[in-house]
Amino acid sequence: CKFGMVGVFGALTATFVSMPGDIVAVAAVLMLIGGALGFVWGARVSPIALPQTVAAFHSLVGLAAMCTSIGSYWASPTAGASMDNVSAILGDFIGGVTLTGSIVAFGKLNGNLSSKPLNLPMKNYLNLAGVFAFIGMMAAFFMTENVSKGVAILWAAGALACFMGLHLVGSVGGGDMPVCITVLNSYSGWALVAEGFLLSSPVLTVVGSLIGFSGAI
């Protein structure tokens, strides 16, 4: 949590420094609203409900990574496998998996969803097909020079990632959700790394790496 707080603070600082002066006031108001909502929500959570609360906040990290990835490419499109494009497509995919996977983890831990694992026919082949589909989308994204097509590919990759997040975490029983949350914590760290590259924020990149590696270990 401390690493996450430092990472988000670094991202906010970097964003405010590079932000045009005419929208700083709007951004400050939005930040205050978000901070107030986070404080009220966090203060009302009992210690026993912390795991699902962490999962819920991880979903916000995934959503932020998706929005940052798509918005960054839309604002400054470039062709080829550049660092920005690699960060955009990977951040989009990891963010989508983190978003929906964390929502499912929250639902199972909070009792909103059944704790029984989802057992679709040939589920391993389904996951493998999703990985190959993402690789194809990534190749198409690097080769296209059309901005609209590039944005469409990012949206499609995000939709695929969201489906995979639902399926991957849904296939795990409720008793193993704490392990899933640890893995999703790692994913959120790598999503922060992608955001750090896109926002040119070394602090966010370093803190994201720490979260990613610590969650994986």
C-alpha positions in Angstrom: 0.0 0.0 0.0 2.8 2.4 0.8 4.5 1.8 -2.5 1.2 2.3 -4.3 0.7 5.6 -2.4 4.1 6.8 -3.4 3.6 5.7 -7.0 0.2 7.5 -7.3 1.7 10.6 -5.7 4.5 10.6 -8.2 2.1 10.2 -11.1 0.0 13.1 -9.8 3.0 15.3 -9.4 4.4 14.6 -12.8 1.0 15.2 -14.4 0.5 18.5 -12.7 3.9 19.7 -13.6 3.4 19.1 -17.3 -0.3 20.1 -17.4 -1.5 23.3 -19.2 -2.3 26.0 -16.8 -5.9 26.4 -18.0 -6.9 22.9 -16.8 -5.0 22.7 -13.5 -8.0 24.0 -11.5 -10.3 21.3 -13.0 -7.7 18.6 -12.3 -7.3 19.8 -8.7 -11.1 19.7 -8.1 -11.3 16.1 -9.6 -8.3 15.1 -7.4 -10.0 16.4 -4.3 -13.2 14.6 -5.1 -11.4 11.3 -5.7 -9.4 11.8 -2.5 -12.5 12.5 -0.5 -14.3 9.4 -1.9 -11.3 7.2 -1.2 -11.0 8.5 2.4 -14.7 8.0 3.2 -14.7 4.5 1.6 -11.4 3.5 3.3 -12.6 4.8 6.7 -15.8 2.7 6.6 -14.1 -0.6 5.7 -13.6 -3.1 8.6 -10.3 -4.9 8.8 -11.9 -8.2 7.9 -13.1 -6.7 4.6 -9.7 -5.4 3.5 -8.9 -8.1 1.0 -11.9 -7.3 -1.2 -11.3 -3.6 -0.7 -7.8 -4.0 -2.0 -9.2 -6.0 -5.0 -11.7 -3.2 -5.7 -8.9 -0.5 -5.7 -6.8 -2.7 -8.0 -9.6 -2.6 -10.5 -9.3 1.2 -10.5 -5.6 0.9 -11.3 -6.4 -1.4 -14.2 -9.0 1.1 -15.5 -6.5 4.0 -15.2 -3.9 2.0 -17.2 -6.4 1.3 -20.0 -7.5 4.9 -20.2 -3.9 6.2 -20.1 -2.7 3.7 -22.7 -5.5 4.5 -25.2 -5.5 8.3 -24.5 -1.7 8.5 -24.8 -1.7 6.9 -28.2 -4.7 8.9 -29.4 -3.0 12.2 -28.3 0.4 11.4 -29.8 0.1 8.6 -32.4 3.3 7.0 -33.8 3.8 4.0 -36.1 6.0 1.0 -35.4 7.1 -0.8 -32.3 8.3 2.3 -30.4 8.6 2.4 -26.6 5.4 4.4 -26.3 3.5 1.9 -28.5 4.8 -1.1 -26.7 3.8 0.5 -23.4 0.4 1.4 -24.7 -0.6 -2.0 -26.0 0.8 -3.9 -22.9 -0.6 -1.4 -20.5 -4.0 -1.6 -22.2 -3.9 -5.5 -22.0 -2.6 -5.8 -18.4 -5.0 -3.0 -17.3 -8.0 -4.8 -18.8 -7.1 -8.1 -17.1 -6.5 -6.3 -13.8 -9.8 -4.4 -14.1 -12.2 -7.3 -14.6 -10.2 -9.8 -12.7 -10.2 -7.6 -9.6 -13.9 -7.0 -9.9 -14.5 -10.8 -9.9 -12.2 -11.2 -7.0 -14.1 -8.5 -5.1 -17.4 -10.1 -5.9 -16.3 -13.6 -4.7 -14.8 -12.3 -1.5 -17.6 -10.0 -0.7 -20.3 -12.7 -1.3 -21.8 -10.9 -4.4 -20.7 -13.8 -6.7 -20.6 -17.5 -6.2 -17.4 -18.9 -4.8 -17.5 -21.9 -7.2 -15.0 -21.9 -10.0 -16.2 -21.3 -13.5 -15.5 -24.4 -15.6 -16.1 -23.7 -19.3 -15.4 -26.4 -21.8 -11.8 -26.4 -23.0 -11.0 -23.4 -20.8 -7.2 -23.8 -21.2 -7.5 -23.7 -25.0 -9.7 -20.6 -24.6 -7.0 -18.8 -22.6 -4.4 -19.9 -25.2 -6.6 -18.6 -28.0 -6.9 -15.3 -26.2 -3.1 -15.0 -25.9 -2.6 -15.7 -29.6 -5.4 -13.2 -30.5 -3.6 -10.5 -28.4 -0.3 -11.3 -30.2 -2.0 -10.8 -33.5 -3.6 -7.5 -32.4 -0.2 -6.3 -31.1 1.4 -7.1 -34.5 -1.4 -5.3 -36.3 -1.1 -2.3 -34.0 2.6 -2.0 -34.6 2.2 -2.2 -38.4 -0.7 0.3 -38.8 -0.2 3.9 -39.7 -3.9 4.8 -39.4 -4.7 6.5 -36.1 -8.3 5.5 -36.1 -7.4 1.8 -36.8 -4.7 1.9 -34.0 -7.3 3.3 -31.5 -9.8 0.6 -32.6 -7.1 -2.1 -32.1 -6.4 -0.8 -28.6 -10.2 -0.9 -27.7 -10.4 -4.4 -29.1 -7.3 -5.5 -27.1 -8.9 -4.0 -24.0 -12.1 -5.8 -24.6 -10.2 -9.1 -25.0 -8.3 -8.4 -21.9 -11.4 -7.7 -19.9 -12.9 -11.0 -21.1 -9.7 -12.9 -20.1 -9.7 -11.2 -16.7 -13.3 -12.4 -16.1 -12.4 -15.9 -17.3 -9.1 -16.3 -15.5 -10.2 -15.2 -12.1 -13.7 -16.7 -12.5 -12.1 -20.1 -13.0 -10.6 -19.9 -9.5 -12.5 -20.9 -6.4 -13.3 -18.4 -3.7 -10.9 -20.0 -1.2 -8.0 -19.2 -3.5 -9.0 -15.5 -4.0 -6.2 -14.2 -1.7 -3.7 -15.7 -4.1 -5.4 -14.2 -7.1 -5.4 -10.8 -5.4 -1.6 -11.1 -4.9 -1.2 -11.9 -8.6 -3.5 -9.0 -9.5 -1.4 -6.8 -7.3 1.6 -7.8 -9.4 -0.4 -7.0 -12.6 -1.3 -3.6 -11.3 2.4 -2.9 -10.7 3.2 -3.7 -14.3 0.3 -1.6 -15.4 1.9 1.3 -13.4 5.2 0.6 -15.2 3.5 1.1 -18.5 1.8 4.3 -17.3 5.2 5.5 -16.1 6.7 5.1 -19.6 3.8 6.8 -21.2 3.8 9.7 -18.7 7.6 9.9 -18.7 7.5 9.4 -14.9 10.6 7.5 -13.5 9.1 7.5 -10.0 5.9 5.7 -11.3 8.0 3.3 -13.3 10.3 2.3 -10.4 7.4 2.0 -7.9 5.4 0.0 -10.4 8.4 -2.4 -10.8 8.6 -2.8 -7.0 4.9 -3.6 -6.8 5.1 -6.0 -9.8 8.0 -8.0 -8.5 6.9 -8.1 -4.9 3.4 -9.4 -5.9 5.0 -12.0 -8.2 7.4 -13.2 -5.5 
